[in-house]
């Protein structure tokens, strides 16, 4: 039973690597996919879950991403949302584990918001790290002419409905509250 599970996992990892290689040939392999295939799958290297041709596929991916300019994480997310009529409104990623995103979802006409703070990258001064991200969100909001009253923020982030909100104000409130309490959104 365990051997079958390892074989299925190896097949899934191999499919992911093949997918990334094909995307890289077209310049569509975002850094998040590269990191997953190069670094995270390497953790499975000495297990039965690692594909037999994993080293060759990872080497091919590295060769392609070095030779062919690739799409950014932001561009990949915007394209994915646009494919079904959504729109990426604000996007920030840094340190591989930090992501703050605000998007409009066409059906059912809601907003999506998510915030994750990388525990390792932010450990020196997490509140300052989160404040710098909040400042970038402020700057974007001001550029867009979107007002928001931060005085009404709750003390801690509330559970959201799968990160979806009826209004942009609710979504922004969630993001700002997460950034005010960065320990609540560590990864």
PyMOL CGO cylinders between C-alpha atoms (Angstrom):
from pymol import cmd
from pymol.cgo import CYLINDER

trace = [
    CYLINDER, 0.00, 0.00, 0.00, 2.77, 2.43, 0.93, 0.3, 1, 1, 1, 1, 1, 1,
    CYLINDER, 2.77, 2.43, 0.93, 4.65, 1.56, -2.28, 0.3, 1, 1, 1, 1, 1, 1,
    CYLINDER, 4.65, 1.56, -2.28, 1.55, 2.40, -4.35, 0.3, 1, 1, 1, 1, 1, 1,
    CYLINDER, 1.55, 2.40, -4.35, 1.24, 5.72, -2.55, 0.3, 1, 1, 1, 1, 1, 1,
    CYLINDER, 1.24, 5.72, -2.55, 4.91, 6.55, -3.26, 0.3, 1, 1, 1, 1, 1, 1,
    CYLINDER, 4.91, 6.55, -3.26, 4.44, 5.60, -6.93, 0.3, 1, 1, 1, 1, 1, 1,
    CYLINDER, 4.44, 5.60, -6.93, 1.41, 7.89, -7.20, 0.3, 1, 1, 1, 1, 1, 1,
    CYLINDER, 1.41, 7.89, -7.20, 3.34, 10.70, -5.55, 0.3, 1, 1, 1, 1, 1, 1,
    CYLINDER, 3.34, 10.70, -5.55, 6.33, 10.16, -7.88, 0.3, 1, 1, 1, 1, 1, 1,
    CYLINDER, 6.33, 10.16, -7.88, 3.97, 10.25, -10.87, 0.3, 1, 1, 1, 1, 1, 1,
    CYLINDER, 3.97, 10.25, -10.87, 2.40, 13.49, -9.60, 0.3, 1, 1, 1, 1, 1, 1,
    CYLINDER, 2.40, 13.49, -9.60, 5.83, 15.07, -9.05, 0.3, 1, 1, 1, 1, 1, 1,
    CYLINDER, 5.83, 15.07, -9.05, 6.90, 13.97, -12.53, 0.3, 1, 1, 1, 1, 1, 1,
    CYLINDER, 6.90, 13.97, -12.53, 3.75, 15.49, -14.04, 0.3, 1, 1, 1, 1, 1, 1,
    CYLINDER, 3.75, 15.49, -14.04, 4.50, 18.75, -12.20, 0.3, 1, 1, 1, 1, 1, 1,
    CYLINDER, 4.50, 18.75, -12.20, 8.05, 18.78, -13.55, 0.3, 1, 1, 1, 1, 1, 1,
    CYLINDER, 8.05, 18.78, -13.55, 6.92, 18.06, -17.11, 0.3, 1, 1, 1, 1, 1, 1,
    CYLINDER, 6.92, 18.06, -17.11, 4.31, 20.81, -16.83, 0.3, 1, 1, 1, 1, 1, 1,
    CYLINDER, 4.31, 20.81, -16.83, 6.94, 23.28, -15.57, 0.3, 1, 1, 1, 1, 1, 1,
    CYLINDER, 6.94, 23.28, -15.57, 9.37, 22.34, -18.37, 0.3, 1, 1, 1, 1, 1, 1,
    CYLINDER, 9.37, 22.34, -18.37, 6.68, 22.90, -21.01, 0.3, 1, 1, 1, 1, 1, 1,
    CYLINDER, 6.68, 22.90, -21.01, 5.72, 26.24, -19.47, 0.3, 1, 1, 1, 1, 1, 1,
    CYLINDER, 5.72, 26.24, -19.47, 9.39, 27.28, -19.25, 0.3, 1, 1, 1, 1, 1, 1,
    CYLINDER, 9.39, 27.28, -19.25, 9.83, 26.65, -22.98, 0.3, 1, 1, 1, 1, 1, 1,
    CYLINDER, 9.83, 26.65, -22.98, 7.18, 29.33, -23.56, 0.3, 1, 1, 1, 1, 1, 1,
    CYLINDER, 7.18, 29.33, -23.56, 8.44, 31.71, -20.86, 0.3, 1, 1, 1, 1, 1, 1,
    CYLINDER, 8.44, 31.71, -20.86, 5.42, 30.95, -18.67, 0.3, 1, 1, 1, 1, 1, 1,
    CYLINDER, 5.42, 30.95, -18.67, 7.07, 29.30, -15.67, 0.3, 1, 1, 1, 1, 1, 1,
    CYLINDER, 7.07, 29.30, -15.67, 6.63, 31.75, -12.81, 0.3, 1, 1, 1, 1, 1, 1,
    CYLINDER, 6.63, 31.75, -12.81, 9.20, 31.81, -9.97, 0.3, 1, 1, 1, 1, 1, 1,
    CYLINDER, 9.20, 31.81, -9.97, 6.75, 30.11, -7.59, 0.3, 1, 1, 1, 1, 1, 1,
    CYLINDER, 6.75, 30.11, -7.59, 6.64, 27.09, -9.93, 0.3, 1, 1, 1, 1, 1, 1,
    CYLINDER, 6.64, 27.09, -9.93, 10.41, 27.16, -10.36, 0.3, 1, 1, 1, 1, 1, 1,
    CYLINDER, 10.41, 27.16, -10.36, 10.92, 27.21, -6.58, 0.3, 1, 1, 1, 1, 1, 1,
    CYLINDER, 10.92, 27.21, -6.58, 8.50, 24.34, -6.11, 0.3, 1, 1, 1, 1, 1, 1,
    CYLINDER, 8.50, 24.34, -6.11, 10.14, 22.18, -8.77, 0.3, 1, 1, 1, 1, 1, 1,
    CYLINDER, 10.14, 22.18, -8.77, 13.74, 23.01, -7.98, 0.3, 1, 1, 1, 1, 1, 1,
    CYLINDER, 13.74, 23.01, -7.98, 13.72, 23.30, -4.20, 0.3, 1, 1, 1, 1, 1, 1,
    CYLINDER, 13.72, 23.30, -4.20, 10.65, 21.63, -2.74, 0.3, 1, 1, 1, 1, 1, 1,
    CYLINDER, 10.65, 21.63, -2.74, 10.73, 18.54, -4.95, 0.3, 1, 1, 1, 1, 1, 1,
    CYLINDER, 10.73, 18.54, -4.95, 14.42, 18.18, -4.09, 0.3, 1, 1, 1, 1, 1, 1,
    CYLINDER, 14.42, 18.18, -4.09, 13.27, 17.27, -0.57, 0.3, 1, 1, 1, 1, 1, 1,
    CYLINDER, 13.27, 17.27, -0.57, 11.80, 14.06, -2.02, 0.3, 1, 1, 1, 1, 1, 1,
    CYLINDER, 11.80, 14.06, -2.02, 15.06, 13.20, -3.80, 0.3, 1, 1, 1, 1, 1, 1,
    CYLINDER, 15.06, 13.20, -3.80, 16.14, 10.20, -1.73, 0.3, 1, 1, 1, 1, 1, 1,
    CYLINDER, 16.14, 10.20, -1.73, 12.67, 8.76, -1.32, 0.3, 1, 1, 1, 1, 1, 1,
    CYLINDER, 12.67, 8.76, -1.32, 10.46, 6.55, -3.44, 0.3, 1, 1, 1, 1, 1, 1,
    CYLINDER, 10.46, 6.55, -3.44, 8.38, 9.63, -4.20, 0.3, 1, 1, 1, 1, 1, 1,
    CYLINDER, 8.38, 9.63, -4.20, 11.11, 11.15, -6.38, 0.3, 1, 1, 1, 1, 1, 1,
    CYLINDER, 11.11, 11.15, -6.38, 10.63, 10.46, -10.12, 0.3, 1, 1, 1, 1, 1, 1,
    CYLINDER, 10.63, 10.46, -10.12, 13.31, 8.32, -11.78, 0.3, 1, 1, 1, 1, 1, 1,
    CYLINDER, 13.31, 8.32, -11.78, 14.01, 11.09, -14.29, 0.3, 1, 1, 1, 1, 1, 1,
    CYLINDER, 14.01, 11.09, -14.29, 13.61, 13.83, -11.68, 0.3, 1, 1, 1, 1, 1, 1,
    CYLINDER, 13.61, 13.83, -11.68, 17.24, 15.00, -11.86, 0.3, 1, 1, 1, 1, 1, 1,
    CYLINDER, 17.24, 15.00, -11.86, 17.14, 15.27, -15.65, 0.3, 1, 1, 1, 1, 1, 1,
    CYLINDER, 17.14, 15.27, -15.65, 13.81, 17.12, -15.61, 0.3, 1, 1, 1, 1, 1, 1,
    CYLINDER, 13.81, 17.12, -15.61, 14.98, 19.52, -12.90, 0.3, 1, 1, 1, 1, 1, 1,
    CYLINDER, 14.98, 19.52, -12.90, 18.20, 20.18, -14.85, 0.3, 1, 1, 1, 1, 1, 1,
    CYLINDER, 18.20, 20.18, -14.85, 16.19, 20.86, -18.01, 0.3, 1, 1, 1, 1, 1, 1,
    CYLINDER, 16.19, 20.86, -18.01, 13.95, 23.25, -16.09, 0.3, 1, 1, 1, 1, 1, 1,
    CYLINDER, 13.95, 23.25, -16.09, 16.98, 25.10, -14.71, 0.3, 1, 1, 1, 1, 1, 1,
    CYLINDER, 16.98, 25.10, -14.71, 18.53, 25.31, -18.19, 0.3, 1, 1, 1, 1, 1, 1,
    CYLINDER, 18.53, 25.31, -18.19, 15.31, 26.69, -19.70, 0.3, 1, 1, 1, 1, 1, 1,
    CYLINDER, 15.31, 26.69, -19.70, 14.66, 29.24, -16.96, 0.3, 1, 1, 1, 1, 1, 1,
    CYLINDER, 14.66, 29.24, -16.96, 18.23, 30.51, -17.33, 0.3, 1, 1, 1, 1, 1, 1,
    CYLINDER, 18.23, 30.51, -17.33, 17.95, 30.76, -21.13, 0.3, 1, 1, 1, 1, 1, 1,
    CYLINDER, 17.95, 30.76, -21.13, 14.35, 31.92, -21.65, 0.3, 1, 1, 1, 1, 1, 1,
    CYLINDER, 14.35, 31.92, -21.65, 12.93, 34.99, -19.85, 0.3, 1, 1, 1, 1, 1, 1,
    CYLINDER, 12.93, 34.99, -19.85, 10.05, 33.86, -17.64, 0.3, 1, 1, 1, 1, 1, 1,
    CYLINDER, 10.05, 33.86, -17.64, 6.78, 35.41, -16.51, 0.3, 1, 1, 1, 1, 1, 1,
    CYLINDER, 6.78, 35.41, -16.51, 6.66, 36.90, -12.99, 0.3, 1, 1, 1, 1, 1, 1,
    CYLINDER, 6.66, 36.90, -12.99, 4.44, 35.57, -10.20, 0.3, 1, 1, 1, 1, 1, 1,
    CYLINDER, 4.44, 35.57, -10.20, 2.33, 38.71, -10.51, 0.3, 1, 1, 1, 1, 1, 1,
    CYLINDER, 2.33, 38.71, -10.51, 1.90, 38.26, -14.27, 0.3, 1, 1, 1, 1, 1, 1,
    CYLINDER, 1.90, 38.26, -14.27, 0.99, 34.59, -13.81, 0.3, 1, 1, 1, 1, 1, 1,
    CYLINDER, 0.99, 34.59, -13.81, -1.65, 35.40, -11.18, 0.3, 1, 1, 1, 1, 1, 1,
    CYLINDER, -1.65, 35.40, -11.18, -3.10, 38.23, -13.29, 0.3, 1, 1, 1, 1, 1, 1,
    CYLINDER, -3.10, 38.23, -13.29, -3.32, 35.93, -16.33, 0.3, 1, 1, 1, 1, 1, 1,
    CYLINDER, -3.32, 35.93, -16.33, -5.01, 33.19, -14.31, 0.3, 1, 1, 1, 1, 1, 1,
    CYLINDER, -5.01, 33.19, -14.31, -7.61, 35.61, -12.95, 0.3, 1, 1, 1, 1, 1, 1,
    CYLINDER, -7.61, 35.61, -12.95, -8.18, 37.22, -16.35, 0.3, 1, 1, 1, 1, 1, 1,
    CYLINDER, -8.18, 37.22, -16.35, -8.80, 33.78, -17.89, 0.3, 1, 1, 1, 1, 1, 1,
    CYLINDER, -8.80, 33.78, -17.89, -12.11, 33.62, -16.07, 0.3, 1, 1, 1, 1, 1, 1,
    CYLINDER, -12.11, 33.62, -16.07, -12.94, 37.33, -16.07, 0.3, 1, 1, 1, 1, 1, 1,
    CYLINDER, -12.94, 37.33, -16.07, -11.33, 38.31, -12.77, 0.3, 1, 1, 1, 1, 1, 1,
    CYLINDER, -11.33, 38.31, -12.77, -8.89, 41.11, -12.15, 0.3, 1, 1, 1, 1, 1, 1,
    CYLINDER, -8.89, 41.11, -12.15, -5.79, 41.31, -10.00, 0.3, 1, 1, 1, 1, 1, 1,
    CYLINDER, -5.79, 41.31, -10.00, -5.98, 44.60, -8.12, 0.3, 1, 1, 1, 1, 1, 1,
    CYLINDER, -5.98, 44.60, -8.12, -3.01, 44.50, -5.73, 0.3, 1, 1, 1, 1, 1, 1,
    CYLINDER, -3.01, 44.50, -5.73, -0.20, 41.97, -5.56, 0.3, 1, 1, 1, 1, 1, 1,
    CYLINDER, -0.20, 41.97, -5.56, 2.95, 41.83, -3.51, 0.3, 1, 1, 1, 1, 1, 1,
    CYLINDER, 2.95, 41.83, -3.51, 5.22, 38.87, -3.00, 0.3, 1, 1, 1, 1, 1, 1,
    CYLINDER, 5.22, 38.87, -3.00, 8.61, 38.77, -1.37, 0.3, 1, 1, 1, 1, 1, 1,
    CYLINDER, 8.61, 38.77, -1.37, 10.84, 36.33, 0.41, 0.3, 1, 1, 1, 1, 1, 1,
    CYLINDER, 10.84, 36.33, 0.41, 9.13, 33.40, -1.30, 0.3, 1, 1, 1, 1, 1, 1,
    CYLINDER, 9.13, 33.40, -1.30, 6.69, 32.98, 1.62, 0.3, 1, 1, 1, 1, 1, 1,
    CYLINDER, 6.69, 32.98, 1.62, 5.15, 36.44, 1.84, 0.3, 1, 1, 1, 1, 1, 1,
    CYLINDER, 5.15, 36.44, 1.84, 2.14, 37.21, -0.28, 0.3, 1, 1, 1, 1, 1, 1,
    CYLINDER, 2.14, 37.21, -0.28, -0.51, 39.92, -0.06, 0.3, 1, 1, 1, 1, 1, 1,
    CYLINDER, -0.51, 39.92, -0.06, -3.14, 39.92, -2.77, 0.3, 1, 1, 1, 1, 1, 1,
    CYLINDER, -3.14, 39.92, -2.77, -6.44, 41.61, -3.54, 0.3, 1, 1, 1, 1, 1, 1,
    CYLINDER, -6.44, 41.61, -3.54, -8.50, 40.52, -6.54, 0.3, 1, 1, 1, 1, 1, 1,
    CYLINDER, -8.50, 40.52, -6.54, -11.93, 41.00, -8.04, 0.3, 1, 1, 1, 1, 1, 1,
    CYLINDER, -11.93, 41.00, -8.04, -13.79, 37.78, -8.78, 0.3, 1, 1, 1, 1, 1, 1,
    CYLINDER, -13.79, 37.78, -8.78, -16.48, 38.12, -11.47, 0.3, 1, 1, 1, 1, 1, 1,
    CYLINDER, -16.48, 38.12, -11.47, -18.79, 35.45, -10.17, 0.3, 1, 1, 1, 1, 1, 1,
    CYLINDER, -18.79, 35.45, -10.17, -20.38, 36.06, -7.80, 0.3, 1, 1, 1, 1, 1, 1,
    CYLINDER, -20.38, 36.06, -7.80, -19.01, 39.64, -7.94, 0.3, 1, 1, 1, 1, 1, 1,
    CYLINDER, -19.01, 39.64, -7.94, -16.89, 39.37, -4.82, 0.3, 1, 1, 1, 1, 1, 1,
    CYLINDER, -16.89, 39.37, -4.82, -13.40, 40.30, -3.75, 0.3, 1, 1, 1, 1, 1, 1,
    CYLINDER, -13.40, 40.30, -3.75, -10.65, 37.91, -2.76, 0.3, 1, 1, 1, 1, 1, 1,
    CYLINDER, -10.65, 37.91, -2.76, -8.00, 38.85, -0.23, 0.3, 1, 1, 1, 1, 1, 1,
    CYLINDER, -8.00, 38.85, -0.23, -5.12, 36.85, 1.19, 0.3, 1, 1, 1, 1, 1, 1,
    CYLINDER, -5.12, 36.85, 1.19, -2.11, 37.64, 3.31, 0.3, 1, 1, 1, 1, 1, 1,
    CYLINDER, -2.11, 37.64, 3.31, 0.75, 35.36, 4.31, 0.3, 1, 1, 1, 1, 1, 1,
    CYLINDER, 0.75, 35.36, 4.31, 3.90, 36.48, 6.09, 0.3, 1, 1, 1, 1, 1, 1,
    CYLINDER, 3.90, 36.48, 6.09, 7.09, 34.44, 5.85, 0.3, 1, 1, 1, 1, 1, 1,
    CYLINDER, 7.09, 34.44, 5.85, 8.04, 33.60, 9.45, 0.3, 1, 1, 1, 1, 1, 1,
    CYLINDER, 8.04, 33.60, 9.45, 11.76, 33.28, 8.71, 0.3, 1, 1, 1, 1, 1, 1,
    CYLINDER, 11.76, 33.28, 8.71, 12.17, 36.40, 6.59, 0.3, 1, 1, 1, 1, 1, 1,
    CYLINDER, 12.17, 36.40, 6.59, 10.23, 38.59, 9.00, 0.3, 1, 1, 1, 1, 1, 1,
    CYLINDER, 10.23, 38.59, 9.00, 11.55, 37.29, 12.30, 0.3, 1, 1, 1, 1, 1, 1,
    CYLINDER, 11.55, 37.29, 12.30, 13.98, 40.18, 13.00, 0.3, 1, 1, 1, 1, 1, 1,
    CYLINDER, 13.98, 40.18, 13.00, 11.22, 42.80, 13.22, 0.3, 1, 1, 1, 1, 1, 1,
    CYLINDER, 11.22, 42.80, 13.22, 7.89, 41.37, 12.11, 0.3, 1, 1, 1, 1, 1, 1,
    CYLINDER, 7.89, 41.37, 12.11, 5.77, 44.46, 12.93, 0.3, 1, 1, 1, 1, 1, 1,
    CYLINDER, 5.77, 44.46, 12.93, 8.06, 46.72, 10.85, 0.3, 1, 1, 1, 1, 1, 1,
    CYLINDER, 8.06, 46.72, 10.85, 8.08, 44.14, 8.05, 0.3, 1, 1, 1, 1, 1, 1,
    CYLINDER, 8.08, 44.14, 8.05, 4.27, 44.11, 8.00, 0.3, 1, 1, 1, 1, 1, 1,
    CYLINDER, 4.27, 44.11, 8.00, 4.06, 47.92, 8.24, 0.3, 1, 1, 1, 1, 1, 1,
    CYLINDER, 4.06, 47.92, 8.24, 6.24, 48.23, 5.14, 0.3, 1, 1, 1, 1, 1, 1,
    CYLINDER, 6.24, 48.23, 5.14, 3.80, 46.00, 3.25, 0.3, 1, 1, 1, 1, 1, 1,
    CYLINDER, 3.80, 46.00, 3.25, 0.84, 48.00, 4.58, 0.3, 1, 1, 1, 1, 1, 1,
    CYLINDER, 0.84, 48.00, 4.58, 2.57, 51.17, 3.32, 0.3, 1, 1, 1, 1, 1, 1,
    CYLINDER, 2.57, 51.17, 3.32, 2.75, 49.66, -0.17, 0.3, 1, 1, 1, 1, 1, 1,
    CYLINDER, 2.75, 49.66, -0.17, -0.95, 48.79, 0.03, 0.3, 1, 1, 1, 1, 1, 1,
    CYLINDER, -0.95, 48.79, 0.03, -1.64, 52.40, 1.13, 0.3, 1, 1, 1, 1, 1, 1,
    CYLINDER, -1.64, 52.40, 1.13, 0.35, 53.72, -1.83, 0.3, 1, 1, 1, 1, 1, 1,
    CYLINDER, 0.35, 53.72, -1.83, -1.57, 51.52, -4.29, 0.3, 1, 1, 1, 1, 1, 1,
    CYLINDER, -1.57, 51.52, -4.29, -4.88, 52.54, -2.74, 0.3, 1, 1, 1, 1, 1, 1,
    CYLINDER, -4.88, 52.54, -2.74, -4.01, 56.24, -3.01, 0.3, 1, 1, 1, 1, 1, 1,
    CYLINDER, -4.01, 56.24, -3.01, -2.89, 55.81, -6.65, 0.3, 1, 1, 1, 1, 1, 1,
    CYLINDER, -2.89, 55.81, -6.65, -6.27, 54.21, -7.37, 0.3, 1, 1, 1, 1, 1, 1,
    CYLINDER, -6.27, 54.21, -7.37, -8.22, 56.91, -5.50, 0.3, 1, 1, 1, 1, 1, 1,
    CYLINDER, -8.22, 56.91, -5.50, -9.65, 54.37, -3.05, 0.3, 1, 1, 1, 1, 1, 1,
    CYLINDER, -9.65, 54.37, -3.05, -10.37, 55.69, 0.42, 0.3, 1, 1, 1, 1, 1, 1,
    CYLINDER, -10.37, 55.69, 0.42, -10.38, 53.49, 3.49, 0.3, 1, 1, 1, 1, 1, 1,
    CYLINDER, -10.38, 53.49, 3.49, -10.90, 54.25, 7.19, 0.3, 1, 1, 1, 1, 1, 1,
    CYLINDER, -10.90, 54.25, 7.19, -8.36, 52.25, 9.19, 0.3, 1, 1, 1, 1, 1, 1,
    CYLINDER, -8.36, 52.25, 9.19, -9.84, 53.42, 12.51, 0.3, 1, 1, 1, 1, 1, 1,
    CYLINDER, -9.84, 53.42, 12.51, -12.57, 50.80, 12.20, 0.3, 1, 1, 1, 1, 1, 1,
    CYLINDER, -12.57, 50.80, 12.20, -10.26, 47.79, 12.01, 0.3, 1, 1, 1, 1, 1, 1,
    CYLINDER, -10.26, 47.79, 12.01, -10.87, 44.94, 14.47, 0.3, 1, 1, 1, 1, 1, 1,
    CYLINDER, -10.87, 44.94, 14.47, -8.15, 43.94, 16.91, 0.3, 1, 1, 1, 1, 1, 1,
    CYLINDER, -8.15, 43.94, 16.91, -7.58, 40.57, 15.20, 0.3, 1, 1, 1, 1, 1, 1,
    CYLINDER, -7.58, 40.57, 15.20, -8.39, 39.12, 11.78, 0.3, 1, 1, 1, 1, 1, 1,
    CYLINDER, -8.39, 39.12, 11.78, -11.71, 37.33, 11.65, 0.3, 1, 1, 1, 1, 1, 1,
    CYLINDER, -11.71, 37.33, 11.65, -12.22, 34.12, 9.77, 0.3, 1, 1, 1, 1, 1, 1,
    CYLINDER, -12.22, 34.12, 9.77, -13.24, 34.90, 6.24, 0.3, 1, 1, 1, 1, 1, 1,
    CYLINDER, -13.24, 34.90, 6.24, -15.46, 33.02, 3.82, 0.3, 1, 1, 1, 1, 1, 1,
    CYLINDER, -15.46, 33.02, 3.82, -12.56, 31.32, 1.99, 0.3, 1, 1, 1, 1, 1, 1,
    CYLINDER, -12.56, 31.32, 1.99, -10.86, 34.69, 1.66, 0.3, 1, 1, 1, 1, 1, 1,
    CYLINDER, -10.86, 34.69, 1.66, -13.83, 36.13, -0.25, 0.3, 1, 1, 1, 1, 1, 1,
    CYLINDER, -13.83, 36.13, -0.25, -15.68, 39.31, 0.64, 0.3, 1, 1, 1, 1, 1, 1,
    CYLINDER, -15.68, 39.31, 0.64, -18.77, 41.11, -0.66, 0.3, 1, 1, 1, 1, 1, 1,
    CYLINDER, -18.77, 41.11, -0.66, -17.07, 44.51, -0.84, 0.3, 1, 1, 1, 1, 1, 1,
    CYLINDER, -17.07, 44.51, -0.84, -13.60, 45.88, -1.47, 0.3, 1, 1, 1, 1, 1, 1,
    CYLINDER, -13.60, 45.88, -1.47, -13.82, 47.65, 1.90, 0.3, 1, 1, 1, 1, 1, 1,
    CYLINDER, -13.82, 47.65, 1.90, -14.28, 44.31, 3.68, 0.3, 1, 1, 1, 1, 1, 1,
    CYLINDER, -14.28, 44.31, 3.68, -11.37, 42.79, 1.75, 0.3, 1, 1, 1, 1, 1, 1,
    CYLINDER, -11.37, 42.79, 1.75, -9.11, 45.75, 2.51, 0.3, 1, 1, 1, 1, 1, 1,
    CYLINDER, -9.11, 45.75, 2.51, -10.16, 45.60, 6.16, 0.3, 1, 1, 1, 1, 1, 1,
    CYLINDER, -10.16, 45.60, 6.16, -9.10, 41.96, 6.26, 0.3, 1, 1, 1, 1, 1, 1,
    CYLINDER, -9.10, 41.96, 6.26, -5.71, 42.72, 4.67, 0.3, 1, 1, 1, 1, 1, 1,
    CYLINDER, -5.71, 42.72, 4.67, -4.96, 45.67, 6.94, 0.3, 1, 1, 1, 1, 1, 1,
    CYLINDER, -4.96, 45.67, 6.94, -5.99, 43.70, 10.03, 0.3, 1, 1, 1, 1, 1, 1,
    CYLINDER, -5.99, 43.70, 10.03, -3.71, 40.81, 8.99, 0.3, 1, 1, 1, 1, 1, 1,
    CYLINDER, -3.71, 40.81, 8.99, -0.85, 43.24, 8.49, 0.3, 1, 1, 1, 1, 1, 1,
    CYLINDER, -0.85, 43.24, 8.49, -1.57, 44.83, 11.87, 0.3, 1, 1, 1, 1, 1, 1,
    CYLINDER, -1.57, 44.83, 11.87, -1.39, 41.34, 13.46, 0.3, 1, 1, 1, 1, 1, 1,
    CYLINDER, -1.39, 41.34, 13.46, 1.28, 39.63, 11.31, 0.3, 1, 1, 1, 1, 1, 1,
    CYLINDER, 1.28, 39.63, 11.31, 1.72, 36.73, 13.73, 0.3, 1, 1, 1, 1, 1, 1,
    CYLINDER, 1.72, 36.73, 13.73, -1.80, 35.62, 12.77, 0.3, 1, 1, 1, 1, 1, 1,
    CYLINDER, -1.80, 35.62, 12.77, -0.82, 34.98, 9.14, 0.3, 1, 1, 1, 1, 1, 1,
    CYLINDER, -0.82, 34.98, 9.14, 2.61, 33.35, 9.41, 0.3, 1, 1, 1, 1, 1, 1,
    CYLINDER, 2.61, 33.35, 9.41, 3.66, 30.59, 7.09, 0.3, 1, 1, 1, 1, 1, 1,
]
cmd.load_cgo(trace, "trace")
